[in-house]
Amino acid sequence: MIQRILSLPFIVILMGIGALAMLGPAVFGYFSRDLHDARVFLYGSILFFTLTTLIGVASMDSRKHSAARSHLLAMLGAYVLLPVVLAVPFYEAVENTSFTNAYFEMVSSLTTTGATLFDDPNRLSQTEHLWRAIVGWMGGFFIWVTAIAILAPMNLGGFEVTATGRVGHSATDFVQISDRTDASRRLSRSAAQLLPIYLGLTLALWIFLIVAGDSAFIALCHSMSTLSTSGISPVGGLAGGNAGLSGEFLVFIFLFFAISRLTYAPETQSNSLKLLVSDPEFRMGLFCVLVIPAFLFLRHWVGAYEIDEEENILGAVSALWGGIFTVLSFLTTTGFESSDWDAARGWSGLNTPGLIFVGLSIIGGGVATTAGGVKLLRVYALYMHGARELERLVHPSSVGGSGHSARHIRRQGAYMAWIFFMLFALSIAVITAALALNGLSFESSIVLTVASLSTTGPLAGIAAETPLTFAELNDIGKLITGSAMVLGRLETLAFIALLNPDFWRT
């Protein structure tokens, strides 16, 4: 029976999972006496599970296509079509919003962007907030699984930097896996390996946040949002909870799982500490978390010195912690803001340039993690190539050394990273122009574009001089930014692979 289900088209399986997930808000709404929302999600679950069953029966004996192509298309369909299913109960539950708004919310949640059209958290019920957090959590697990089972064997999603094969084709390192193992089996095997880790980390953070003082509901939403880096909060952020500084510290620790896949990969657990020390992504992420807040702190300290506040030790410590937490949060494209971030500005009287957070969001987290952006591995490859070129200017006849892997990253890896970076920059230009033509100013357009492409929705409220909101967009603007979220999560190289004629002939 399980094998028959796994043989169904990937998008059908995802529809079934989404329909079953609706039972969570239905049960929660029943026990919290939110009976309207409970009925809506229960009926939605029954409706779409029945529809999924009928589609599954009709497609069970369909002709097999290229596994790589079908699953890559299914990923695109998951981000474009699946939100339609997920938006129906949300639309019926909210009642006073349009279906376009509901669809935007589900695209934002599923891509772990966390952008919302409901700036006032009180406008949504707890059941509706829970559904947004659940969809974001499922979106985070979805990218965990598909990155290893689909993107890695095709040299996509950041793996092209270290791989030796062609982009969009089976990687040399994954030849045996991709040639001898069906894609559905790779997906099921990866899901079975990663689900206990993902679920266990979420439950652990949930319990820790409850102990720190948050209510069970707020702690659950924040734990799911942290592990998925969606930044979804039912109270407007971590400051709206009761966990305080201890809660921020707990979230800070769990955000490191979005810096490098080696922090949770099952195959590296026996030697994880040694691998982490030598992992370029983890080291570069740690460098950003330590160095950037240090410069921010120095800037605020100079400002505090000018207004005779340099002896305020408590204000200095709060400013330093606010910088460290917020930098890591935006580097992992989560978007949570520390409650001490305002204390830093109050201590020195200076505002922090939002361009810093735009840059952090563009850099992003680790490959095959829930973080978006360009990814740390690509930035590392470009850095290594640049360092080597500067070295050759001084010593033209020098030998780079460091082994075959390092030479590959400095050459072919940096070449692929540069191509992706240019595609990312081109995407920013095109989407910014589209938003500008839709009536937005240049600053608003570029901030909302980066927030969408990097899947860092809360960036809109902190990057610009005046906080921006997605709710001010018209329907065309919402569709543009929603498309940018899908493009940023699936990445441009995957779209190019879909347009490759050789890919469709296989």
Secondary structure by P-SEA (a helix, b strand, c coil): caaaaaaccaaaaaaaaaaaaaaaaaaaaaaacaaaaaaaaaaaaaaaaaaaaaaaaaacccccccaaaaaaaaaaaaaccaaaaaaaaaaaaaccccaaaaaaaaaaaaaccccccccccccccaaaaaaaaaaaaaaaaaaaaaaaacccccccccccccccccccccccccccccccccaaaaaaaaaaacaaaaaaaaaaaaaaaaaacccaaaaaaaaaaaaaccccccccccccccccaaaaaaaaaacccccccccccccccccaaaaaaacaaaaaaaaaaccaaaaaaaaaaaaaaaaccccaaaaaaaaaaaaaaaaaaaaacccccccaaaaaaaaccccccaaaaaaaaaaccccccccccccaaaaaaaaaaaaaaaaaaacccccccccaaaaaaacaaaaaaaaaaaaaaaaaaaaaaaaaaacccaaaaaaaaaaaaaccccccccccccccccccccaaaaaaaaaaaaaaaacaaaaaaaaccccccc
